[in-house]
Amino acid sequence: MSPAEEEKSLPLPERWPRASKFALSACAAAVAELVTFPLDLTKTRLQVQGEAAVHRHRATAGQAVPYRGMLRTAAGIVQEEGLRKLWQGATPAVYRHIVYSGVRMVAYEHLRDSVLGRSEDESFPFWKAVVGGMTAGAIGQFFASPTDLVKVQMQMEGKRKLEGKPLRFRGVHHAFMKILSEGGIRGLWAGWVPNVQRAALVNMGDLTTYDSVKHFLLLNTPFVDNSVTHSIASCCSGLVAAILGTPADVVKTRIMNQPRDKQGRGLLYKSSTDCLIQTIQGEGFMSLYKGFIPTWMRMAPWSLVFWLTYEQIRRICGVSSF
């Protein structure tokens, strides 16, 4: 049998390992995103309530919506806008995770196995895991930033309607085209700096914690590579990711949701640093953790669903465990 014929006879995951891992992680991320999306919507609404810069910018202040907390915000969305609105913006969110999760997972495994290099006993030094997690998250988020921008802005459409403001978008395609026409290619990457910063921090919590906890359990305890080990590692990763990522997520959400001039420049914040300073000065340091509970409540089940699904899909398709 010739080398070409031998290659064709190999299973798909062995012929195209990175493409296969990209597809598998994208599928797992799509499932996790749809299951936990209402918590993401609630978190986004909480992060922009009480925004000090909006009240100073009188032309766009509109009618203030009282800060209602996680449960009351979620219940208010259902009562005022309808149950289906809990999934408003889910389509670009799934698009985002197909790109984001696919790229970050492939990038992290490549960095871990080829660039940074793990030991023969499968151990991976913590500092290398931190570098790999942050780098992979930043790369993945940069490519996915346009879909994240559309997701955030579509999540706010219901709130705009309640405040008597005109809706900005008719759908995902219209949102992309309108942002592109108003701000050009650069407009699609509005807020990408805090977005990438957040992703680096979140993945330092998510990828680094999951990988470190999982392999620590496998190497130092009686635990084996099964769903119990995956569940413990994913619960730890969700908590750490929420703690590290919430402040950057608040800044990212506010920058992406702010009104813009004809040149696509923000009217409320000049940069992510300016947004951070204004938020702390106007609302206090703890305002950076607005939406923390729904963020954590979303990240914990998201991590659990994603990692369990991802590990099982890899096993079924004949790909080695993460």
C-alpha positions in Angstrom: 0.0 0.0 0.0 1.4 3.4 -1.0 1.9 6.2 1.6 -1.0 8.1 0.0 -3.3 5.1 0.3 -2.2 4.5 3.9 -3.0 8.1 4.8 -6.5 7.8 3.2 -7.1 4.6 5.3 -6.4 6.4 8.5 -9.4 7.7 10.6 -10.3 11.3 10.1 -9.0 12.5 13.5 -5.6 11.1 12.6 -5.5 12.6 9.1 -6.6 16.1 10.1 -6.0 16.2 13.9 -6.2 20.0 14.3 -9.3 20.4 12.1 -11.0 17.6 13.9 -10.2 19.0 17.3 -11.5 22.4 16.1 -14.8 20.9 15.0 -15.2 18.8 18.2 -14.5 21.8 20.5 -16.9 24.0 18.4 -19.7 21.4 18.8 -19.2 21.1 22.5 -19.1 24.9 22.9 -22.3 25.3 20.9 -24.1 22.9 23.2 -22.8 24.6 26.4 -23.6 28.1 25.0 -27.3 27.3 24.2 -27.8 25.7 27.6 -26.4 28.6 29.7 -27.2 31.6 27.4 -30.0 33.1 29.6 -27.5 33.6 32.3 -25.2 35.4 29.9 -28.0 37.8 28.8 -28.8 38.5 32.5 -25.2 39.2 33.2 -24.9 41.6 30.3 -28.0 43.6 31.3 -26.7 43.9 34.9 -23.3 45.2 33.7 -24.7 48.2 32.0 -27.3 49.2 34.6 -26.3 52.2 36.7 -23.6 53.2 34.2 -22.3 56.5 35.5 -21.0 57.6 32.1 -24.4 57.3 30.5 -26.0 59.6 33.1 -23.3 62.2 32.4 -23.8 61.9 28.7 -27.3 63.5 28.7 -28.0 63.2 25.0 -28.0 59.4 25.3 -29.0 58.9 28.9 -32.7 58.0 28.3 -34.8 56.5 31.1 -32.7 54.8 33.8 -33.5 51.2 34.6 -33.2 50.4 38.3 -30.6 47.8 39.4 -32.7 44.8 40.2 -30.3 41.9 40.9 -29.9 38.7 39.0 -33.2 36.9 39.7 -35.3 40.0 39.4 -33.5 41.0 36.2 -34.1 37.6 34.6 -37.8 37.6 35.8 -38.2 41.1 34.5 -36.9 40.1 31.0 -39.4 37.3 30.9 -42.3 39.5 32.1 -41.5 42.6 30.1 -40.1 41.1 26.9 -41.1 37.4 26.8 -39.5 34.1 27.6 -37.9 33.8 24.1 -35.9 37.1 24.8 -33.7 35.2 27.2 -32.1 33.8 24.1 -31.9 37.1 22.2 -28.4 37.3 20.7 -27.9 33.5 21.0 -27.1 33.1 17.3 -24.1 35.4 17.2 -23.1 33.9 20.6 -23.0 30.4 19.0 -21.1 31.8 16.0 -18.6 33.4 18.4 -18.0 30.2 20.3 -17.5 28.2 17.2 -14.6 30.5 16.3 -13.4 31.3 19.8 -13.5 27.8 21.4 -12.2 26.1 18.2 -9.2 28.4 18.0 -8.4 28.5 21.7 -8.5 24.7 22.2 -6.4 24.0 19.1 -3.9 26.7 20.0 -3.6 25.6 23.7 -3.0 22.0 22.8 -0.4 23.0 20.2 1.4 25.3 22.7 1.3 22.6 25.4 2.4 19.6 23.3 4.7 21.2 20.7 5.9 24.7 21.6 6.1 24.8 25.4 6.4 21.0 25.7 5.1 18.9 28.6 7.0 16.2 30.4 7.0 12.6 29.5 4.8 11.7 32.5 2.2 14.1 31.1 2.8 16.7 33.7 2.8 20.4 32.6 4.4 23.1 34.8 1.9 25.6 36.1 3.7 28.6 34.7 3.6 27.1 31.2 -0.1 26.3 31.6 -0.7 30.0 32.5 1.3 31.2 29.5 -0.4 28.7 27.2 -3.9 29.5 28.5 -3.6 33.2 28.3 -2.0 33.1 24.8 -4.6 30.7 23.4 -7.5 32.7 24.9 -6.2 36.0 23.5 -5.7 34.5 20.0 -9.2 32.9 20.0 -10.9 36.0 21.2 -9.2 38.3 18.7 -10.6 36.2 15.8 -14.1 36.0 17.4 -14.3 39.6 18.5 -16.7 40.8 15.7 -19.3 38.1 16.7 -18.9 39.0 20.3 -19.7 42.7 19.5 -22.8 41.7 17.6 -23.9 39.4 20.5 -23.5 42.2 23.1 -25.4 44.8 21.0 -28.2 42.4 20.2 -28.6 41.4 23.8 -29.4 45.1 24.6 -32.1 45.5 22.0 -34.9 44.5 24.4 -33.7 47.0 26.9 -33.7 49.8 24.2 -37.3 48.9 23.3 -38.4 49.3 26.9 -36.7 52.7 27.1 -38.6 53.9 24.0 -35.5 53.9 21.8 -35.6 52.6 18.2 -34.2 49.1 17.6 -30.9 49.1 15.9 -30.9 45.7 14.2 -33.3 43.3 12.4 -31.1 40.3 12.8 -27.6 39.0 12.9 -26.8 39.7 9.2 -28.2 43.2 9.5 -26.2 43.9 12.6 -23.0 42.8 11.0 -23.7 45.0 7.9 -24.8 48.0 9.9 -21.7 47.9 12.1 -19.5 47.5 9.0 -21.1 50.4 7.2 -20.9 52.7 10.1 -17.5 51.9 11.4 -15.8 50.0 8.6 -13.7 46.9 9.3 -12.2 48.5 12.4 -15.8 48.9 13.7 -16.2 45.1 13.9 -13.3 45.0 16.3 -14.6 47.8 18.6 -13.7 46.8 22.1 -11.3 44.1 21.0 -8.6 45.2 23.5 -10.6 44.6 26.7 -12.2 41.6 24.9 -8.8 40.0 24.4 -7.7 41.1 27.9 -10.8 39.4 29.4 -10.3 36.3 27.3 -6.6 36.0 28.4 -7.7 36.2 32.1 -10.7 33.9 31.6 -8.6 31.3 29.9 -5.9 31.6 32.5 -8.7 30.5 34.9 -10.5 28.1 32.6 -7.9 26.2 30.4 -5.0 26.5 33.0 -7.1 25.5 35.9 -8.9 22.6 34.1 -5.7 21.2 32.7 -3.7 21.6 35.9 -6.4 20.2 38.2 -7.2 17.3 35.9 -3.6 16.1 35.6 -2.9 16.8 39.2 -5.7 14.5 40.2 -4.6 11.8 37.7 -1.0 11.9 38.8 -1.4 12.3 42.6 -4.7 10.7 43.5 -6.6 7.5 42.9 -8.9 9.3 40.4 -8.9 8.0 36.8 -9.6 9.8 33.5 -13.4 9.7 33.7 -16.4 12.0 34.0 -15.9 12.5 37.8 -12.4 13.8 37.3 -13.6 16.0 34.4 -16.4 17.4 36.6 -14.2 18.3 39.5 -11.7 20.0 37.2 -14.4 21.9 35.3 -16.1 23.2 38.5 -12.7 24.6 39.7 -12.0 26.2 36.3 -15.4 27.9 36.2 -15.0 29.6 39.6 -11.4 30.8 38.9 -12.4 32.0 35.4 -15.3 34.1 36.8 -13.2 35.7 39.5 -10.4 36.7 37.0 -12.6 37.6 34.1 -15.6 39.6 35.5 -13.9 43.0 35.8 -12.6 42.9 32.2 -16.0 41.6 31.1 -17.7 44.6 32.6 -15.3 47.0 30.8 -15.7 45.0 27.5 -19.5 45.1 27.7 -19.7 48.8 28.3 -17.3 49.7 25.6 -19.1 47.5 23.0 -22.5 48.9 24.0 -21.7 52.6 24.1 -23.0 54.9 21.4 -20.6 56.0 18.6 -20.2 58.9 16.3 -20.1 58.7 12.5 -16.4 57.8 12.6 -17.1 54.8 14.8 -15.5 56.5 17.9 -17.0 55.9 21.3 -18.9 58.8 22.8 -18.5 57.7 26.5 -15.1 56.1 26.7 -11.8 56.7 24.9 -10.3 53.4 25.8 -10.6 50.4 28.1 -8.4 52.2 30.6 -10.7 55.3 30.5 -13.7 53.0 31.0 -12.1 51.3 33.9 -11.2 54.6 35.6 -14.7 56.2 35.0 -16.4 53.1 36.3 -14.4 53.0 39.5 -14.6 56.7 40.1 -18.3 56.9 39.4 -19.6 53.7 40.9 -16.8 52.3 43.1 -14.5 49.3 42.7 -17.1 46.7 43.4 -19.0 47.9 40.3 -16.4 45.9 38.3 -18.1 42.8 39.7 -21.6 43.7 38.6 -23.0 40.5 37.2 -20.5 38.3 39.0 -23.1 35.9 40.4 -24.7 35.2 37.0 -21.2 35.2 35.4 -20.2 32.5 37.9 -23.5 30.7 37.7 -23.1 30.7 33.9 -19.4 29.8 33.8 -19.7 26.9 36.3 -22.4 25.0 34.3 -20.8 26.2 31.0 -17.5 24.7 31.9 -19.2 21.5 33.2 -21.2 21.0 30.1 -18.4 22.0 27.7 -15.7 19.9 29.2 -17.9 16.8 29.8 -19.2 17.1 26.2 -15.8 17.8 24.8 -14.1 14.9 26.5 -16.9 12.5 25.6 -16.9 13.6 21.9 -13.1 13.1 21.8 -13.4 9.6 23.3 -16.3 8.6 20.9 -14.3 9.9 17.8 -11.1 8.2 18.9 -9.2 11.3 19.8 -7.0 11.1 22.9 -8.2 12.8 26.2 -7.5 16.5 26.6 
